[in-house]
């Protein structure tokens, strides 16, 4: 019997908890990386689409780290 993949919602943004609080066991560097992406968006360095792509890439890398 094949099990369905478990889905977890992760919040990004200024008012969201740190990624390391939302996903126990990940390296704290992800908090800094996510913060940097958010700041780049706020200051107009990244567009909304670029920010969304960057956040997807963060999640992909975190999944890889967690599966390990």
HELIX and SHEET records of a PDB file:
HELIX    1   1 UNK A   19  UNK A   22  1                                   4    
HELIX    2   2 UNK A   29  UNK A   42  1                                  14    
HELIX    3   3 UNK A   48  UNK A   67  1                                  20    
END                                                                             
